[in-house]
Amino acid sequence: MSEPIAVVTGASSGIGHATARLLAESGYLVYCVARRTERVEKLAKDIGGRAVTCDVSDQEQVSAMAEAVGPKLDLLVNNAGGALGVDSIADADTNKWRAMYEMNVIGTLQVTRALLPALERSGAGTVINIGSTAGRVAYEGGGGYTAAKHAVAVLTETLRLELNGKPVRVTEVAPGMVHTDEFSLVRLGDQEQAEAVYAGVKNPLVADDIADAIVWIATRPHHVNVDLMVLKPLAQAAQHKVYREHHDV
């Protein structure tokens, strides 16, 4: 039997990077897909995978990526995405909203559409879309991101309905507070503000926690479809309720 093949988008950092590593350790040949060539090439070399430079919001690049992957695919992890800013709707930057929709929603659509034939051809394909608790619950200052992640949730549910009867299962993994090197930094543009997001939170989730969940889902018997997995750190009861330890200086 040849090794199963996986595609992980947004593999240059954070959850995507950790997922590619763990999938490789679990026996997958992993196509590491991201915009930053140097990073995915290093990752692919480290894990014995293959690097593909691709901006998921660019249809031509996605088509080229699908061609590089080939005729059969066992697992697609749509992880590429992100948040930009925390402006209120009254002060919203339309360009940031468009960018978030493009990378979170249109990117997921284009990659999934391009790779579905290969997933079906495998006879036992799996699509795992990385959503967010922001795709379940609204919060102030999150309008553009919550709108995009709600769209990812509905895209996932619709795809599952449309693929019913075909050999492809569809899952959404929706993490809460995950402390990665880049997510909050990209969103806020300031290292100090980014660190403040996690201040006082004992043991926020990290990328490896989400990767572990993704690999668990992917390695269940194929008749088992995990529709939705929501993961939050113990300290986060809800979007608006996070326990923070305060230390007097």
Sine and cosine of phi, psi and omega as CSV:
sin_phi,cos_phi,sin_psi,cos_psi,sin_omega,cos_omega
0.00,0.00,0.74,-0.68,0.05,-1.00
-0.98,0.20,0.39,-0.92,-0.04,-1.00
-0.92,0.38,0.56,-0.83,0.05,-1.00
-0.92,0.40,0.47,-0.88,-0.06,-1.00
-0.93,-0.36,0.70,-0.71,0.03,-1.00
-0.79,-0.61,0.52,-0.85,0.17,-0.98
-0.89,-0.45,0.78,-0.63,0.07,-1.00
-0.84,-0.55,0.89,-0.46,0.05,-1.00
-1.00,0.00,0.36,-0.93,-0.07,-1.00
0.89,0.45,0.61,0.79,-0.14,-0.99
-1.00,0.09,0.01,1.00,-0.10,-1.00
-0.98,0.20,-0.26,0.97,-0.01,-1.00
-0.32,-0.95,0.13,-0.99,0.17,-0.99
0.83,0.56,-0.70,-0.71,-0.08,-1.00
-0.88,0.48,-0.66,0.75,-0.01,-1.00
-0.89,0.46,-0.69,0.73,0.00,-1.00
-0.89,0.46,-0.73,0.68,0.00,-1.00
-0.91,0.42,-0.62,0.79,-0.01,-1.00
-0.92,0.40,-0.69,0.72,0.03,-1.00
-0.86,0.52,-0.69,0.72,0.01,-1.00
-0.88,0.48,-0.74,0.68,-0.08,-1.00
-0.94,0.33,-0.58,0.81,0.08,-1.00
-0.89,0.45,-0.66,0.75,0.03,-1.00
-0.89,0.47,-0.67,0.74,0.04,-1.00
-0.90,0.44,-0.45,0.90,-0.02,-1.00
-1.00,0.00,0.09,1.00,0.12,-0.99
0.97,-0.23,0.12,0.99,0.01,-1.00
-1.00,0.03,0.55,-0.83,0.28,-0.96
-1.00,0.06,0.89,-0.46,-0.16,-0.99
-0.95,-0.32,0.81,-0.59,0.19,-0.98
-1.00,0.04,0.92,-0.40,-0.04,-1.00
-1.00,-0.03,0.93,-0.37,-0.15,-0.99
-0.91,-0.42,0.79,-0.61,0.07,-1.00
-0.18,-0.98,0.12,-0.99,-0.01,-1.00
-0.98,0.20,-0.50,0.87,-0.13,-0.99
-1.00,0.02,0.99,-0.15,-0.13,-0.99
-0.82,0.57,-0.76,0.65,-0.08,-1.00
-0.85,0.52,-0.66,0.75,-0.03,-1.00
-0.93,0.36,-0.71,0.70,-0.03,-1.00
-0.95,0.31,-0.51,0.86,0.06,-1.00
-0.91,0.40,-0.64,0.76,0.04,-1.00
-0.91,0.42,-0.71,0.71,0.01,-1.00
-0.87,0.49,-0.75,0.66,-0.01,-1.00
-0.86,0.51,-0.65,0.76,0.03,-1.00
-0.90,0.44,-0.68,0.74,-0.03,-1.00
-0.90,0.45,-0.59,0.81,-0.14,-0.99
-0.95,-0.31,0.07,1.00,-0.01,-1.00
0.95,0.32,0.49,0.87,0.01,-1.00
-0.98,-0.22,-0.36,-0.93,0.01,-1.00
-0.76,-0.66,0.66,-0.75,-0.05,-1.00
-0.99,-0.16,0.68,-0.73,0.11,-0.99
-0.72,-0.70,0.88,-0.48,0.09,-1.00
-0.98,0.19,0.83,-0.56,-0.07,-1.00
-0.34,-0.94,0.77,-0.64,0.20,-0.98
-1.00,-0.05,0.92,-0.40,-0.13,-0.99
-0.92,0.40,-0.26,0.96,0.04,-1.00
-1.00,0.08,-0.05,1.00,0.00,-1.00
-0.97,-0.25,0.93,-0.36,-0.10,-0.99
-0.86,0.51,-0.65,0.76,-0.01,-1.00
-0.89,0.45,-0.67,0.75,0.02,-1.00
-0.92,0.39,-0.60,0.80,0.03,-1.00
-0.91,0.41,-0.67,0.74,0.02,-1.00
-0.88,0.47,-0.66,0.75,0.03,-1.00
-0.91,0.42,-0.62,0.79,0.04,-1.00
-0.89,0.45,-0.71,0.71,0.00,-1.00
-0.88,0.47,-0.61,0.80,0.03,-1.00
-0.91,0.41,-0.63,0.78,0.02,-1.00
-0.91,0.41,-0.57,0.82,-0.02,-1.00
-0.93,0.36,-0.65,0.76,0.06,-1.00
0.98,-0.20,-0.19,-0.98,-0.22,-0.98
-0.98,0.21,-0.32,0.95,-0.05,-1.00
-0.76,-0.65,0.65,-0.76,0.00,-1.00
-0.57,-0.82,0.71,-0.71,-0.02,-1.00
-1.00,-0.08,-0.58,0.82,-0.13,-0.99
-0.59,-0.81,0.75,-0.67,0.13,-0.99
-0.87,-0.50,0.83,-0.55,0.09,-1.00
-0.93,-0.36,0.97,-0.26,0.03,-1.00
-1.00,0.10,1.00,-0.02,-0.08,-1.00
-0.95,-0.30,-0.39,0.92,-0.06,-1.00
-0.84,0.54,0.72,-0.70,-0.01,-1.00
0.20,-0.98,-0.33,-0.94,0.03,-1.00
0.50,-0.87,0.10,-1.00,-0.03,-1.00
-0.85,-0.52,0.51,-0.86,0.02,-1.00
-0.73,-0.68,0.94,-0.35,0.10,-0.99
0.98,0.18,0.21,-0.98,0.03,-1.00
-0.73,-0.68,0.55,0.84,-0.02,-1.00
-0.94,0.34,0.52,-0.86,0.14,-0.99
-0.94,0.34,0.27,-0.96,0.04,-1.00
-0.89,0.46,-0.58,0.81,0.02,-1.00
-0.89,0.46,-0.48,0.88,-0.02,-1.00
-0.93,-0.38,0.34,0.94,-0.15,-0.99
-0.88,0.47,0.61,-0.79,0.13,-0.99
-1.00,-0.07,0.95,-0.32,-0.08,-1.00
-0.84,0.54,-0.62,0.79,-0.01,-1.00
-0.90,0.44,-0.60,0.80,0.04,-1.00
-0.93,0.38,-0.65,0.76,0.05,-1.00
-0.87,0.49,-0.71,0.70,0.01,-1.00
-0.88,0.48,-0.69,0.72,-0.01,-1.00
-0.89,0.46,-0.67,0.75,0.02,-1.00
-0.91,0.42,-0.64,0.77,0.03,-1.00
-0.91,0.41,-0.66,0.75,0.00,-1.00
-0.88,0.48,-0.76,0.66,-0.11,-0.99
-0.98,0.21,-0.57,0.82,-0.04,-1.00
-1.00,0.09,-0.65,0.76,-0.15,-0.99
-0.98,-0.22,-0.85,0.53,-0.03,-1.00
-0.89,0.45,-0.63,0.78,0.05,-1.00
-0.87,0.50,-0.73,0.69,0.03,-1.00
-0.88,0.48,-0.69,0.73,0.04,-1.00
-0.86,0.52,-0.78,0.62,-0.11,-0.99
-0.91,0.41,-0.66,0.75,0.00,-1.00
-0.92,0.39,-0.70,0.72,-0.01,-1.00
-0.88,0.47,-0.74,0.67,-0.01,-1.00
-0.86,0.52,-0.67,0.75,-0.04,-1.00
-0.93,0.37,-0.53,0.85,-0.12,-0.99
-0.98,-0.21,-0.11,0.99,-0.01,-1.00
-0.85,0.53,-0.67,0.74,0.03,-1.00
-0.85,0.53,-0.65,0.76,0.01,-1.00
-0.93,0.37,-0.60,0.80,0.04,-1.00
-0.92,0.40,-0.68,0.74,0.04,-1.00
-0.91,0.42,-0.65,0.76,-0.05,-1.00
-0.90,0.43,-0.45,0.90,0.01,-1.00
-0.92,0.39,-0.39,0.92,-0.03,-1.00
0.99,0.10,-0.15,0.99,-0.02,-1.00
-0.36,-0.93,0.89,0.46,-0.06,-1.00
-1.00,0.04,0.39,-0.92,0.05,-1.00
-0.66,-0.75,0.74,-0.68,0.12,-0.99
-0.92,-0.39,0.82,-0.57,0.09,-1.00
-0.86,-0.50,0.92,-0.40,0.03,-1.00
-0.99,-0.12,0.77,-0.64,0.02,-1.00
-1.00,0.03,0.96,-0.27,0.04,-1.00
-1.00,-0.09,-0.70,-0.71,-0.02,-1.00
-0.13,-0.99,0.38,-0.92,0.19,-0.98
-0.88,0.47,-0.36,0.93,0.10,-0.99
-0.91,0.41,-0.27,0.96,0.08,-1.00
-1.00,0.02,0.06,1.00,0.00,-1.00
-0.86,-0.51,-0.55,0.84,-0.11,-0.99
-0.71,-0.71,0.71,-0.71,0.04,-1.00
-0.99,0.16,0.44,-0.90,0.13,-0.99
-0.49,-0.87,0.47,-0.88,-0.05,-1.00
-0.89,0.46,0.67,-0.74,0.01,-1.00
0.99,0.14,0.05,1.00,-0.04,-1.00
-0.91,-0.40,0.20,0.98,-0.18,-0.98
-0.76,0.65,-0.77,0.63,-0.05,-1.00
-0.92,0.40,-0.64,0.77,-0.02,-1.00
-0.96,0.28,-0.70,0.71,0.00,-1.00
-0.90,0.43,-0.59,0.80,0.05,-1.00
-0.89,0.46,-0.70,0.71,-0.01,-1.00
-0.91,0.41,-0.69,0.72,-0.04,-1.00
-0.96,0.27,-0.49,0.87,0.17,-0.99
-0.88,0.47,-0.63,0.78,0.03,-1.00
-0.90,0.44,-0.64,0.77,0.05,-1.00
-0.88,0.47,-0.65,0.76,0.01,-1.00
-0.88,0.47,-0.70,0.71,-0.03,-1.00
-0.95,0.31,-0.59,0.81,0.09,-1.00
-0.85,0.53,-0.70,0.72,-0.02,-1.00
-0.89,0.45,-0.73,0.69,-0.01,-1.00
-0.90,0.44,-0.65,0.76,0.01,-1.00
-0.91,0.42,-0.68,0.73,0.01,-1.00
-0.87,0.50,-0.65,0.76,-0.01,-1.00
-0.89,0.46,-0.66,0.75,0.04,-1.00
-0.90,0.45,-0.69,0.72,-0.08,-1.00
-0.95,0.31,-0.42,0.91,-0.01,-1.00
-0.99,-0.10,0.06,1.00,0.00,-1.00
-0.84,0.54,0.78,-0.63,-0.06,-1.00
1.00,-0.10,-0.18,0.98,0.06,-1.00
-0.97,-0.26,0.36,-0.93,-0.13,-0.99
-0.99,0.11,0.73,0.68,0.02,-1.00
-0.73,-0.69,0.86,-0.51,0.05,-1.00
-0.99,-0.13,0.40,-0.92,-0.15,-0.99
-0.70,-0.71,0.79,-0.62,-0.07,-1.00
-0.75,-0.66,0.54,-0.84,0.25,-0.97
-0.91,-0.40,0.76,-0.64,0.17,-0.99
-0.97,-0.26,0.85,-0.53,-0.10,-0.99
-0.88,-0.48,1.00,-0.05,0.01,-1.00
-0.98,0.19,0.48,-0.88,0.18,-0.98
-1.00,-0.03,-0.81,-0.58,-0.07,-1.00
-0.96,0.27,0.94,-0.35,0.03,-1.00
-0.86,-0.51,0.83,-0.55,-0.02,-1.00
-1.00,0.02,0.97,-0.24,0.08,-1.00
-0.87,-0.49,0.17,-0.99,-0.08,-1.00
-0.92,0.39,-0.49,0.87,-0.24,-0.97
-0.86,-0.51,-0.42,0.91,-0.17,-0.98
-0.83,0.56,-0.85,0.53,-0.05,-1.00
-0.95,0.32,-0.50,0.86,0.03,-1.00
-0.91,0.42,-0.70,0.71,0.05,-1.00
-0.90,0.43,-0.64,0.77,-0.05,-1.00
-0.92,0.38,-0.68,0.74,-0.14,-0.99
-0.98,-0.20,-0.36,0.93,0.05,-1.00
0.96,0.29,0.24,0.97,-0.05,-1.00
-0.53,-0.85,0.81,-0.59,-0.07,-1.00
-0.88,0.48,-0.67,0.74,-0.04,-1.00
-0.91,0.42,-0.69,0.72,0.04,-1.00
-0.91,0.42,-0.61,0.79,0.00,-1.00
-0.89,0.46,-0.68,0.73,0.00,-1.00
-0.93,0.37,-0.52,0.85,-0.01,-1.00
-0.89,0.45,-0.44,0.90,0.02,-1.00
-0.85,0.52,-0.58,0.81,-0.09,-1.00
-0.97,-0.24,0.10,0.99,-0.09,-1.00
-0.86,0.51,0.78,-0.63,0.07,-1.00
0.98,0.21,-0.04,1.00,-0.01,-1.00
-1.00,0.06,0.92,-0.40,0.01,-1.00
-0.97,0.23,0.85,-0.53,0.05,-1.00
0.82,0.57,0.89,0.46,0.20,-0.98
-0.90,0.44,0.31,-0.95,0.09,-1.00
-0.89,0.46,0.45,-0.90,0.11,-0.99
-0.83,-0.56,0.18,-0.98,-0.09,-1.00
-0.83,0.56,-0.61,0.79,-0.02,-1.00
-0.89,0.46,-0.52,0.85,0.03,-1.00
-0.90,0.44,-0.67,0.74,-0.01,-1.00
-0.95,0.30,-0.64,0.76,0.05,-1.00
-0.85,0.52,-0.66,0.75,0.01,-1.00
-0.87,0.49,-0.68,0.74,0.02,-1.00
-0.91,0.41,-0.66,0.75,0.00,-1.00
-0.88,0.48,-0.71,0.70,-0.02,-1.00
-0.92,0.39,-0.61,0.79,0.05,-1.00
-0.87,0.50,-0.73,0.68,0.01,-1.00
-0.87,0.49,-0.72,0.69,-0.06,-1.00
-0.90,0.44,-0.46,0.89,-0.09,-1.00
-0.98,-0.19,0.16,0.99,0.15,-0.99
-0.95,0.33,0.41,-0.91,0.13,-0.99
-0.79,0.61,0.61,-0.80,-0.22,-0.98
-0.91,0.41,-0.29,0.96,0.05,-1.00
-0.98,0.20,-0.12,0.99,0.01,-1.00
-0.99,-0.11,0.90,-0.43,0.05,-1.00
-0.94,-0.33,0.90,-0.44,0.11,-0.99
-1.00,0.06,0.97,-0.23,-0.08,-1.00
-0.88,0.47,-0.75,0.66,-0.12,-0.99
-0.52,-0.86,0.76,-0.65,0.13,-0.99
-0.83,-0.56,0.87,-0.49,0.05,-1.00
-0.97,-0.25,0.81,-0.59,-0.01,-1.00
-0.83,-0.56,0.79,-0.61,0.07,-1.00
-0.70,-0.71,0.44,-0.90,0.11,-0.99
-0.93,0.36,0.40,-0.92,0.01,-1.00
-0.81,0.59,-0.56,0.83,-0.06,-1.00
-0.95,0.31,-0.23,0.97,-0.06,-1.00
-0.95,-0.31,0.98,-0.19,0.03,-1.00
-0.98,0.18,-0.49,0.87,0.01,-1.00
-0.33,-0.94,0.09,-1.00,0.01,-1.00
-0.82,0.57,-0.64,0.77,-0.11,-0.99
-0.99,-0.11,-0.03,1.00,-0.08,-1.00
-0.79,-0.62,0.99,-0.16,-0.01,-1.00
-0.81,-0.58,0.81,-0.59,0.02,-1.00
-0.98,0.17,0.81,-0.59,0.02,-1.00
-0.85,-0.53,0.76,-0.65,0.07,-1.00
-0.99,0.13,0.78,-0.63,0.00,-1.00
-0.94,-0.35,0.79,-0.61,-0.01,-1.00
-0.94,-0.34,0.82,-0.57,0.05,-1.00
-0.94,0.33,0.72,-0.69,0.00,-1.00
-1.00,0.02,0.00,0.00,0.00,0.00
